[in-house]
Structure formats: C-alpha cells, structure tokens
C-alpha cells in the first residue's frame, strides 16, 4: 500500500506532504514539512521506518536551513535507543515512539501499534 497525505496546521501557516509505504516487512514514511514556529519559517524533512506491527525502528530528521541540522536514531523495540553510529542514547531509555510536534503522523505509531479504536486511550 502506498499513500500520499497532506496536512495543514490549525494554528500557524504550513503544509506537510507525507508519502507512506506499507510493505510486508515494514512501514516507511517520508515527509517534508514547511511551516512557521514562533514567527520563524522552517523546513523539516524526516524519514521514519517501523516494522510491520508499527514498532518504531529508525528516524532520520533534517532541519533544512542555511546551517542544516540532522538527527539519526534507532530503537530496538525494547526501549533501547542508539545513534546511527551505534552509540547508546540513555536519555531515551524506555521510550517506544518518537513524537515530532510539527506533524500529526507520529501520533499514528502508537495508535496503530496498540490497535486503538475511536474513543480508546492507552
């Protein structure tokens, strides 16, 4: 399954274009966000990889600017995180998901993984 999804934020100008590809073994999301935060425009590109059960595996995120900043992290599905160079990230120990505040997509990960129905919470 492949889907292209676009969102606009409620509070400030912006737009996100997300390409979601769900295959047998994994879910791939790749997106670009253009928006405004604290009166400053920004551009953000991210890629998220999950297994077929929507367990987070990997994030690559780049803030596109004159001085680009990137983050690449991985998780083992057991709450242990590392950088792309395999250095541990103890600050994230026990976390299961990522949350990128500029996109509603990252809320989808626990909803899908936990198979929540409308009105349910966990």
N, CA, C and O atoms as a MOPAC input file, in Angstrom:
PM7 MOZYME 1SCF
protein

 N      0.82700 1    -1.15600 1     0.00000 1
 C      0.00000 1     0.00000 1     0.00000 1
 C      0.88700 1     1.24000 1     0.00000 1
 O      1.86600 1     1.31100 1     0.74300 1
 N      0.54500 1     2.19800 1    -0.82300 1
 C      1.23100 1     3.49100 1    -0.83700 1
 C      0.18900 1     4.59200 1    -0.77900 1
 O     -0.81700 1     4.55500 1    -1.48700 1
 N      0.44700 1     5.57700 1     0.07900 1
 C     -0.45700 1     6.72000 1     0.20600 1
 C      0.35400 1     8.00200 1     0.23200 1
 O      1.46600 1     8.04100 1     0.76000 1
 N     -0.21400 1     9.04000 1    -0.34000 1
 C      0.32200 1    10.38800 1    -0.23200 1
 C     -0.69800 1    11.19700 1     0.55200 1
 O     -1.87600 1    11.24200 1     0.19900 1
 N     -0.23400 1    11.83200 1     1.61500 1
 C     -1.11900 1    12.53200 1     2.53800 1
 C     -0.59300 1    13.95200 1     2.70800 1
 O      0.61700 1    14.16800 1     2.77100 1
 N     -1.51000 1    14.92100 1     2.78300 1
 C     -1.11900 1    16.30400 1     3.03700 1
 C     -1.92800 1    16.84900 1     4.20600 1
 O     -3.13100 1    16.61300 1     4.31600 1
 N     -1.23100 1    17.59200 1     5.08500 1
 C     -1.86800 1    18.22500 1     6.22900 1
 C     -1.51700 1    19.70300 1     6.24900 1
 O     -0.46100 1    20.11000 1     5.76400 1
 N     -2.40700 1    20.49200 1     6.81000 1
 C     -2.09200 1    21.88000 1     7.13400 1
 C     -2.33800 1    22.05600 1     8.62300 1
 O     -3.30900 1    21.52200 1     9.15800 1
 N     -1.46400 1    22.80500 1     9.30100 1
 C     -1.66400 1    23.00400 1    10.74300 1
 C     -2.84200 1    23.92700 1    11.02600 1
 O     -3.24500 1    24.71800 1    10.17300 1
 N     -3.38900 1    23.81600 1    12.23200 1
 C     -4.51700 1    24.64500 1    12.63400 1
 C     -4.08100 1    26.04000 1    13.06400 1
 O     -4.77800 1    27.01800 1    12.79500 1
 N     -2.94000 1    26.13700 1    13.72600 1
 C     -2.60200 1    27.38600 1    14.40200 1
 C     -1.71600 1    28.34800 1    13.60000 1
 O     -1.83200 1    29.56100 1    13.77200 1
 N     -0.85000 1    27.84900 1    12.74600 1
 C      0.06300 1    28.71100 1    12.00100 1
 C      0.12300 1    28.23300 1    10.55300 1
 O     -0.27400 1    27.10700 1    10.25300 1
 N      0.62100 1    29.09000 1     9.65100 1
 C      0.73200 1    28.66100 1     8.25500 1
 C      1.67100 1    27.47000 1     8.11600 1
 O      2.65600 1    27.36800 1     8.84800 1
 N      1.37600 1    26.57300 1     7.18400 1
 C      2.25900 1    25.44600 1     6.94000 1
 C      1.61200 1    24.38700 1     6.07200 1
 O      0.43100 1    24.46600 1     5.73400 1
 N      2.41100 1    23.39800 1     5.72100 1
 C      1.95100 1    22.29000 1     4.89600 1
 C      2.90300 1    21.11600 1     5.08700 1
 O      4.11700 1    21.29700 1     5.17500 1
 N      2.34400 1    19.92000 1     5.15000 1
 C      3.15500 1    18.69700 1     5.17300 1
 C      2.71100 1    17.79900 1     4.04000 1
 O      1.51700 1    17.62300 1     3.79500 1
 N      3.68700 1    17.23300 1     3.35100 1
 C      3.41800 1    16.19600 1     2.35400 1
 C      4.13900 1    14.94000 1     2.81100 1
 O      5.36600 1    14.91500 1     2.90300 1
 N      3.36400 1    13.89100 1     3.09800 1
 C      3.88700 1    12.62500 1     3.60200 1
 C      3.62600 1    11.53200 1     2.58800 1
 O      2.51400 1    11.40500 1     2.07600 1
 N      4.63300 1    10.75300 1     2.29900 1
 C      4.49500 1     9.55000 1     1.46700 1
 C      4.62700 1     8.36200 1     2.41200 1
 O      5.65200 1     8.20000 1     3.07500 1
 N      3.59000 1     7.53600 1     2.47000 1
 C      3.55700 1     6.38000 1     3.36200 1
 C      3.53400 1     5.11900 1     2.51800 1
 O      2.67200 1     4.95000 1     1.65500 1
 N      4.47700 1     4.24500 1     2.77100 1
 C      4.58700 1     2.98800 1     2.04200 1
 C      4.55300 1     1.85300 1     3.05000 1
 O      5.45400 1     1.72100 1     3.87800 1
 N      3.51100 1     1.03400 1     2.97900 1
 C      3.37600 1    -0.10400 1     3.88000 1
 C      3.62800 1    -1.36800 1     3.07300 1
 O      2.87900 1    -1.69800 1     2.15300 1
 N      4.70900 1    -2.07700 1     3.44000 1
 C      5.08000 1    -3.31800 1     2.77300 1
 C      4.91400 1    -4.47600 1     3.74900 1
 O      4.51900 1    -4.26900 1     4.89600 1
 N      5.21100 1    -5.67900 1     3.30700 1
 C      5.05100 1    -6.84800 1     4.17200 1
 C      5.87000 1    -6.75000 1     5.45800 1
 O      5.35500 1    -7.02900 1     6.54100 1
 N      7.13200 1    -6.35800 1     5.34800 1
 C      8.03500 1    -6.38100 1     6.49500 1
 C      8.17200 1    -5.04900 1     7.21100 1
 O      8.64800 1    -5.01300 1     8.34600 1
 N      7.76400 1    -3.93500 1     6.57000 1
 C      7.96300 1    -2.65500 1     7.23600 1
 C      7.05400 1    -1.55600 1     6.70100 1
 O      6.41800 1    -1.67900 1     5.65400 1
 N      7.02700 1    -0.48200 1     7.47200 1
 C      6.27800 1     0.71900 1     7.12000 1
 C      7.31000 1     1.83700 1     6.96900 1
 O      8.13700 1     2.05300 1     7.85500 1
 N      7.25400 1     2.54000 1     5.84700 1
 C      8.17900 1     3.63900 1     5.59200 1
 C      7.38400 1     4.92200 1     5.41400 1
 O      6.42500 1     4.97200 1     4.64400 1
 N      7.79100 1     5.95000 1     6.12800 1
 C      7.16500 1     7.26300 1     5.97800 1
 C      8.25600 1     8.25400 1     5.63800 1
 O      9.27700 1     8.32300 1     6.32300 1
 N      8.04200 1     9.01800 1     4.58400 1
 C      8.99700 1    10.06600 1     4.27100 1
 C      8.21400 1    11.32900 1     3.98800 1
 O      7.23600 1    11.32200 1     3.23900 1
 N      8.66500 1    12.42600 1     4.60700 1
 C      7.85000 1    13.62900 1     4.62100 1
 C      8.69500 1    14.89100 1     4.57700 1
 O      9.86800 1    14.91000 1     4.94800 1
 N      8.04100 1    15.93800 1     4.10700 1
 C      8.62100 1    17.28400 1     4.14500 1
 C      7.57100 1    18.20600 1     4.75700 1
 O      6.39500 1    18.15200 1     4.39500 1
 N      8.00500 1    19.04100 1     5.67800 1
 C      7.12100 1    19.99300 1     6.34700 1
 C      7.67500 1    21.39400 1     6.10900 1
 O      8.86900 1    21.64100 1     6.28000 1
 N      6.80300 1    22.29300 1     5.71800 1
 C      7.13400 1    23.70700 1     5.60700 1
 C      6.17900 1    24.42200 1     6.53600 1
 O      4.96500 1    24.25200 1     6.42300 1
 N      6.70300 1    25.22000 1     7.45400 1
 C      5.81700 1    25.85700 1     8.40800 1
 C      6.41300 1    27.08700 1     9.05100 1
 O      7.46900 1    27.57900 1     8.65400 1
 N      5.70800 1    27.56700 1    10.05400 1
 C      6.12800 1    28.73600 1    10.82300 1
 C      6.01000 1    28.36900 1    12.30100 1
 O      4.98800 1    27.83900 1    12.73800 1
 N      7.06500 1    28.65600 1    13.06500 1
 C      7.04500 1    28.43600 1    14.50400 1
 C      7.67500 1    29.65300 1    15.16700 1
 O      8.79200 1    30.04300 1    14.83000 1
 N      6.96200 1    30.24600 1    16.10300 1
 C      7.43900 1    31.47100 1    16.76100 1
 C      7.82100 1    32.54800 1    15.75500 1
 O      8.84300 1    33.22100 1    15.89000 1
 N      6.97300 1    32.69000 1    14.74700 1
 C      7.14200 1    33.70300 1    13.68700 1
 C      8.34800 1    33.47000 1    12.78800 1
 O      8.73200 1    34.35200 1    12.02000 1
 N      8.94400 1    32.29400 1    12.87800 1
 C     10.09900 1    31.96000 1    12.03700 1
 C      9.73300 1    30.81900 1    11.09600 1
 O      9.26600 1    29.77700 1    11.55700 1
 N      9.92900 1    30.98600 1     9.79600 1
 C      9.66100 1    29.88000 1     8.87400 1
 C     10.69100 1    28.76300 1     9.04900 1
 O     11.84300 1    29.01200 1     9.40500 1
 N     10.25500 1    27.53100 1     8.79300 1
 C     11.17300 1    26.39500 1     8.86500 1
 C     10.81000 1    25.37700 1     7.78600 1
 O      9.69100 1    25.35300 1     7.27200 1
 N     11.79500 1    24.53700 1     7.46100 1
 C     11.60500 1    23.39500 1     6.56300 1
 C     12.23100 1    22.19400 1     7.25800 1
 O     13.35800 1    22.25800 1     7.74800 1
 N     11.48800 1    21.11100 1     7.29000 1
 C     11.91300 1    19.91400 1     8.00500 1
 C     11.63700 1    18.69700 1     7.13000 1
 O     10.54300 1    18.55600 1     6.58400 1
 N     12.61800 1    17.82900 1     6.99900 1
 C     12.44900 1    16.58700 1     6.25000 1
 C     12.69700 1    15.44500 1     7.21900 1
 O     13.65500 1    15.47700 1     7.99100 1
 N     11.82300 1    14.42000 1     7.17900 1
 C     12.06200 1    13.25600 1     8.03000 1
 C     11.68600 1    11.97200 1     7.31100 1
 O     10.85900 1    11.95600 1     6.39900 1
 N     12.32500 1    10.89300 1     7.75600 1
 C     12.00100 1     9.53300 1     7.32200 1
 C     11.89300 1     8.67900 1     8.57100 1
 O     12.76500 1     8.71200 1     9.44000 1
 N     10.82200 1     7.92100 1     8.65000 1
 C     10.60100 1     7.00500 1     9.77400 1
 C     10.41100 1     5.60000 1     9.21400 1
 O      9.68100 1     5.39900 1     8.24400 1
 N     11.07000 1     4.64300 1     9.83100 1
 C     10.90000 1     3.23800 1     9.48300 1
 C     10.34700 1     2.51000 1    10.70000 1
 O     10.85400 1     2.66000 1    11.81200 1
 N      9.30500 1     1.72300 1    10.47700 1
 C      8.71000 1     0.87600 1    11.51500 1
 C      8.65400 1    -0.54900 1    10.98200 1
 O      8.73000 1    -0.77500 1     9.77400 1
 N      8.52200 1    -1.50600 1    11.89100 1
 C      8.28600 1    -2.86700 1    11.41400 1
 C      6.81900 1    -2.98400 1    10.99600 1
 O      6.07000 1    -2.01100 1    11.08100 1
 N      6.41500 1    -4.15000 1    10.55500 1
 C      5.04700 1    -4.32500 1    10.04000 1
 C      3.97300 1    -4.16200 1    11.11800 1
 O      2.79900 1    -3.99000 1    10.79200 1
 N      4.36200 1    -4.21300 1    12.40300 1
 C      3.42200 1    -4.00400 1    13.51500 1
 C      3.45600 1    -2.57600 1    14.03700 1
 O      2.91800 1    -2.29200 1    15.10700 1
 N      4.08200 1    -1.68100 1    13.29300 1
 C      4.18200 1    -0.26200 1    13.62600 1
 C      5.06800 1     0.01200 1    14.83800 1
 O      4.90900 1     1.03900 1    15.49800 1
 N      5.99600 1    -0.88900 1    15.13600 1
 C      7.00000 1    -0.62300 1    16.16400 1
 C      8.08700 1     0.23200 1    15.53100 1
 O      8.63600 1    -0.12700 1    14.48900 1
 N      8.40000 1     1.36500 1    16.16000 1
 C      9.40100 1     2.27800 1    15.64000 1
 C     10.76100 1     1.59600 1    15.54600 1
 O     11.17300 1     0.88300 1    16.46100 1
 N     11.46100 1     1.82500 1    14.42200 1
 C     12.80500 1     1.28700 1    14.23200 1
 C     13.84800 1     2.38000 1    14.01400 1
 O     14.92800 1     2.32500 1    14.60200 1
 N     13.53900 1     3.38000 1    13.17100 1
 C     14.57800 1     4.33300 1    12.79900 1
 C     13.98500 1     5.67900 1    12.38900 1
 O     12.91300 1     5.74300 1    11.78700 1
 N     14.69900 1     6.75100 1    12.72300 1
 C     14.32500 1     8.11000 1    12.33300 1
 C     15.53500 1     8.82900 1    11.76900 1
 O     16.62900 1     8.78200 1    12.33200 1
 N     15.31900 1     9.48800 1    10.65800 1
 C     16.29400 1    10.42100 1    10.09900 1
 C     15.55300 1    11.73600 1     9.93000 1
 O     14.54800 1    11.79800 1     9.22200 1
 N     16.03900 1    12.77800 1    10.57200 1
 C     15.35600 1    14.06700 1    10.56500 1
 C     16.36700 1    15.16300 1    10.26300 1
 O     17.44800 1    15.19000 1    10.85200 1
 N     16.02500 1    16.07200 1     9.34700 1
 C     16.91500 1    17.17900 1     8.99800 1
 C     16.14000 1    18.47800 1     8.99400 1
 O     15.11200 1    18.60100 1     8.32800 1
 N     16.63800 1    19.44000 1     9.73900 1
 C     16.12000 1    20.79300 1     9.68900 1
 C     16.85500 1    21.48300 1     8.55500 1
 O     18.05900 1    21.72800 1     8.63800 1
 N     16.12100 1    21.79500 1     7.49300 1
 C     16.71400 1    22.36300 1     6.29200 1
 C     16.83500 1    23.87400 1     6.46800 1
 O     15.82800 1    24.57400 1     6.57200 1
 N     18.05000 1    24.36500 1     6.49900 1
 C     18.29700 1    25.79000 1     6.67800 1
 C     19.68600 1    26.10400 1     6.13300 1
 O     20.34900 1    25.23300 1     5.57000 1
 N     20.12200 1    27.34500 1     6.30100 1
 C     21.47000 1    27.68600 1     5.84500 1
 C     22.52500 1    26.93600 1     6.64400 1
 O     23.65800 1    26.77900 1     6.19100 1
 N     22.15200 1    26.47300 1     7.83700 1
 C     23.03000 1    25.65900 1     8.67300 1
 C     22.26300 1    24.38400 1     9.05000 1
 O     21.77900 1    24.26700 1    10.17700 1
 N     22.14700 1    23.41500 1     8.10700 1
 C     21.30900 1    22.22700 1     8.35200 1
 C     21.73600 1    21.45400 1     9.60200 1
 O     22.92100 1    21.34000 1     9.91500 1
 N     20.73000 1    20.93000 1    10.30100 1
 C     20.96500 1    20.09700 1    11.47900 1
 C     20.24700 1    18.77900 1    11.26600 1
 O     19.09400 1    18.75800 1    10.83300 1
 N     20.92300 1    17.67900 1    11.56900 1
 C     20.34600 1    16.35500 1    11.35600 1
 C     20.41900 1    15.51100 1    12.61300 1
 O     21.31700 1    15.66600 1    13.44100 1
 N     19.44700 1    14.61000 1    12.73400 1
 C     19.41300 1    13.62800 1    13.81000 1
 C     19.07100 1    12.28900 1    13.17300 1
 O     18.15200 1    12.19400 1    12.36000 1
 N     19.81900 1    11.25500 1    13.55000 1
 C     19.51000 1     9.89700 1    13.11000 1
 C     19.56900 1     9.00300 1    14.33400 1
 O     20.60900 1     8.88800 1    14.98300 1
 N     18.43300 1     8.36500 1    14.64700 1
 C     18.38200 1     7.47500 1    15.80500 1
 C     17.66000 1     6.18200 1    15.44800 1
 O     16.87000 1     6.12100 1    14.50500 1
 N     17.95800 1     5.15400 1    16.23300 1
 C     17.35300 1     3.83200 1    16.05800 1
 C     16.84500 1     3.33100 1    17.39800 1
 O     17.32000 1     3.74300 1    18.45700 1
 N     15.87700 1     2.43900 1    17.33100 1
 C     15.37100 1     1.78000 1    18.54000 1
 C     15.29300 1     0.28400 1    18.26600 1
 O     15.09700 1    -0.14400 1    17.12900 1
 N     15.45000 1    -0.50000 1    19.32300 1
 C     15.42700 1    -1.95600 1    19.16900 1
 C     14.05900 1    -2.56200 1    19.46000 1
 O     13.90900 1    -3.78200 1    19.40800 1
 N     13.05300 1    -1.73300 1    19.76900 1
 C     11.72600 1    -2.24200 1    20.09000 1
 C     11.57300 1    -2.65500 1    21.54600 1
 O     10.47800 1    -3.01000 1    21.98000 1
 N     12.66800 1    -2.61100 1    22.30100 1
 C     12.65100 1    -2.97000 1    23.71900 1
 C     12.96400 1    -1.75700 1    24.59600 1
 O     13.24900 1    -1.90500 1    25.78400 1
 N     12.91100 1    -0.55200 1    24.00700 1
 C     13.17300 1     0.66200 1    24.76800 1
 C     14.62500 1     1.08700 1    24.81400 1
 O     14.98400 1     1.97900 1    25.58300 1
 N     15.47100 1     0.46200 1    24.00000 1
 C     16.87400 1     0.85800 1    23.93000 1
 C     17.11400 1     1.59000 1    22.60900 1
 O     16.69900 1     1.12800 1    21.54600 1
 N     17.79100 1     2.73800 1    22.69300 1
 C     17.99800 1     3.61700 1    21.54900 1
 C     19.48200 1     3.82200 1    21.29700 1
 O     20.30500 1     3.74200 1    22.20900 1
 N     19.80200 1     4.08900 1    20.03300 1
 C     21.18900 1     4.37600 1    19.66800 1
 C     21.22000 1     5.35400 1    18.50100 1
 O     20.23400 1     5.54300 1    17.78900 1
 N     22.38000 1     5.96400 1    18.33100 1
 C     22.59100 1     6.84100 1    17.18800 1
 C     22.88500 1     5.97500 1    15.96800 1
 O     23.00300 1     4.75600 1    16.08400 1
 N     23.00400 1     6.60000 1    14.80200 1
 C     23.32000 1     5.84200 1    13.58100 1
 C     24.71900 1     5.24600 1    13.63900 1
 O     25.04700 1     4.36000 1    12.84900 1
 N     25.55500 1     5.72600 1    14.57300 1
 C     26.89600 1     5.15300 1    14.75300 1
 C     26.92100 1     4.13900 1    15.89500 1
 O     27.99100 1     3.74300 1    16.35800 1
 N     25.73400 1     3.72100 1    16.34800 1
 C     25.55000 1     2.69800 1    17.39300 1
 C     25.90800 1     3.15900 1    18.80500 1
 O     26.04500 1     2.32700 1    19.70100 1
 N     26.06000 1     4.46000 1    19.02100 1
 C     26.27000 1     4.96800 1    20.37500 1
 C     24.93200 1     4.96600 1    21.11700 1
 O     23.93000 1     5.41200 1    20.55800 1
 N     24.88800 1     4.47500 1    22.36000 1
 C     23.63200 1     4.45900 1    23.10900 1
 C     23.12800 1     5.87100 1    23.40500 1
 O     23.91200 1     6.81200 1    23.51900 1
 N     21.80500 1     6.00100 1    23.52700 1
 C     21.16700 1     7.26900 1    23.89100 1
 C     20.37500 1     7.01600 1    25.17700 1
 O     19.16800 1     6.78000 1    25.12500 1
 N     21.05000 1     7.06500 1    26.33000 1
 C     20.40100 1     6.71300 1    27.59800 1
 C     19.21000 1     7.60800 1    27.94700 1
 O     18.29500 1     7.16000 1    28.63800 1
 N     19.20200 1     8.84000 1    27.49400 1
 C     18.10400 1     9.75500 1    27.78300 1
 C     16.76700 1     9.22800 1    27.26600 1
 O     15.71900 1     9.56900 1    27.81400 1
 N     16.79100 1     8.40000 1    26.21600 1
 C     15.56800 1     7.85500 1    25.62700 1
 C     15.22600 1     6.45100 1    26.12400 1
 O     14.25300 1     5.85300 1    25.66500 1
 N     16.00800 1     5.93000 1    27.04700 1
 C     15.79900 1     4.57800 1    27.58500 1
 C     14.35400 1     4.38900 1    28.03700 1
 O     13.83700 1     5.17900 1    28.82600 1
 N     13.71300 1     3.35100 1    27.53900 1
 C     12.34700 1     3.02300 1    27.90800 1
 C     11.29400 1     3.61600 1    26.98100 1
 O     10.13700 1     3.19700 1    27.01700 1
 N     11.67400 1     4.57500 1    26.15900 1
 C     10.71500 1     5.16600 1    25.21700 1
 C     10.43600 1     4.17900 1    24.08200 1
 O     11.30500 1     3.39600 1    23.69900 1
 N      9.22700 1     4.22900 1    23.55800 1
 C      8.86300 1     3.31000 1    22.48500 1
 C      8.62200 1     4.01700 1    21.15000 1
 O      8.69000 1     3.38100 1    20.09800 1
 N      8.34000 1     5.32200 1    21.17800 1
 C      7.97500 1     6.04700 1    19.96600 1
 C      8.70000 1     7.37800 1    19.89700 1
 O      9.28300 1     7.84200 1    20.87600 1
 N      8.65000 1     7.97800 1    18.72000 1
 C      9.11700 1     9.34900 1    18.54000 1
 C      7.88500 1    10.24200 1    18.41200 1
 O      6.81500 1     9.78200 1    18.01500 1
 N      8.04000 1    11.50100 1    18.74400 1
 C      6.95800 1    12.46900 1    18.56800 1
 C      7.56500 1    13.73500 1    17.97900 1
 O      8.31000 1    14.45000 1    18.64900 1
 N      7.24300 1    13.99800 1    16.74100 1
 C      7.67200 1    15.22800 1    16.08500 1
 C      6.48400 1    16.18000 1    16.17400 1
 O      5.44900 1    15.95200 1    15.54700 1
 N      6.63800 1    17.24000 1    16.95300 1
 C      5.49500 1    18.10800 1    17.24500 1
 C      4.91200 1    18.79400 1    16.01700 1
 O      3.75200 1    19.20700 1    16.04200 1
 N      5.67700 1    18.92400 1    14.95700 1
 C      5.18900 1    19.60900 1    13.75400 1
 C      4.31100 1    18.72800 1    12.86700 1
 O      3.79400 1    19.19800 1    11.85400 1
 N      4.13700 1    17.45800 1    13.23400 1
 C      3.33500 1    16.55600 1    12.39900 1
 C      2.37800 1    15.70100 1    13.23400 1
 O      2.73700 1    15.25600 1    14.32400 1
 N      1.17500 1    15.47200 1    12.73300 1
 C      0.27300 1    14.54700 1    13.41900 1
 C      0.63100 1    13.08200 1    13.14100 1
 O      0.13200 1    12.18700 1    13.82400 1
 N      1.48600 1    12.83200 1    12.14900 1
 C      1.77600 1    11.45100 1    11.76600 1
 C      2.36500 1    10.63200 1    12.90500 1
 O      2.00200 1     9.46600 1    13.06300 1
 N      3.26400 1    11.20600 1    13.70500 1
 C      3.90400 1    10.39400 1    14.74500 1
 C      2.90900 1     9.91400 1    15.80400 1
 O      3.20500 1     8.97200 1    16.54000 1
 N      1.73900 1    10.54300 1    15.89200 1
 C      0.68900 1    10.02900 1    16.77800 1
 C      0.11500 1     8.71800 1    16.25500 1
 O     -0.44400 1     7.92700 1    17.01400 1
 N      0.25700 1     8.49700 1    14.96200 1
 C     -0.25400 1     7.28300 1    14.33200 1
 C      0.47700 1     6.03200 1    14.81500 1
 O     -0.11900 1     4.95800 1    14.88800 1
 N      1.76700 1     6.16200 1    15.14400 1
 C      2.56300 1     4.97800 1    15.50800 1
 C      1.96100 1     4.21500 1    16.69300 1
 O      1.67800 1     3.02600 1    16.54900 1
 N      1.75100 1     4.84400 1    17.86200 1
 C      1.16600 1     4.07000 1    18.96400 1
 C     -0.28800 1     3.68000 1    18.71500 1
 O     -0.73300 1     2.62800 1    19.17400 1
 N     -1.03300 1     4.51800 1    17.99200 1
 C     -2.42800 1     4.18000 1    17.70100 1
 C     -2.49000 1     2.89000 1    16.89300 1
 O     -3.28600 1     2.00100 1    17.19500 1
 N     -1.64900 1     2.78900 1    15.86200 1
 C     -1.63100 1     1.57800 1    15.03400 1
 C     -1.06100 1     0.39100 1    15.80000 1
 O     -1.61400 1    -0.70700 1    15.75200 1
 N      0.05200 1     0.61500 1    16.51200 1
 C      0.71000 1    -0.48300 1    17.22500 1
 C     -0.21700 1    -1.06500 1    18.29100 1
 O     -0.28100 1    -2.28200 1    18.46600 1
 N     -0.93800 1    -0.18800 1    19.00400 1
 C     -1.81600 1    -0.63500 1    20.07900 1
 C     -3.19100 1    -1.02300 1    19.58300 1
 O     -4.02600 1    -1.49600 1    20.35500 1
 N     -3.43200 1    -0.82300 1    18.28400 1
 C     -4.71400 1    -1.12700 1    17.65700 1
 C     -5.87000 1    -0.46400 1    18.40200 1
 O     -6.90300 1    -1.08200 1    18.65700 1
 N     -5.66800 1     0.82400 1    18.74800 1
 C     -6.71400 1     1.57900 1    19.44600 1
 C     -7.88800 1     1.86900 1    18.52000 1
 O     -7.71100 1     2.14300 1    17.33300 1
 N     -9.04800 1     1.80500 1    19.06500 1
 C    -10.27500 1     2.12200 1    18.33000 1
 C    -10.70100 1     3.53600 1    18.71000 1
 O    -10.24300 1     4.06300 1    19.72300 1
 N    -11.57500 1     4.16100 1    17.91000 1
 C    -12.03700 1     5.51800 1    18.24900 1
 C    -12.57200 1     5.56500 1    19.67400 1
 O    -13.37600 1     4.72700 1    20.08400 1
 N    -12.10600 1     6.57100 1    20.42300 1
 C    -12.52900 1     6.75200 1    21.80200 1
 C    -11.66400 1     6.02000 1    22.82200 1
 O    -11.75600 1     6.31800 1    24.01200 1
 N    -10.83300 1     5.07800 1    22.40100 1
 C     -9.96500 1     4.35400 1    23.32500 1
 C     -8.71100 1     5.16300 1    23.60200 1
 O     -8.32300 1     6.01700 1    22.80600 1
 N     -8.08600 1     4.89000 1    24.72600 1
 C     -6.79200 1     5.51200 1    25.05400 1
 C     -5.92800 1     4.47100 1    25.74600 1
 O     -6.40700 1     3.43000 1    26.19500 1
 N     -4.66700 1     4.77800 1    25.81700 1
 C     -3.72800 1     3.88000 1    26.49300 1
 C     -2.59500 1     4.68700 1    27.09400 1
 O     -1.69200 1     4.12100 1    27.71000 1

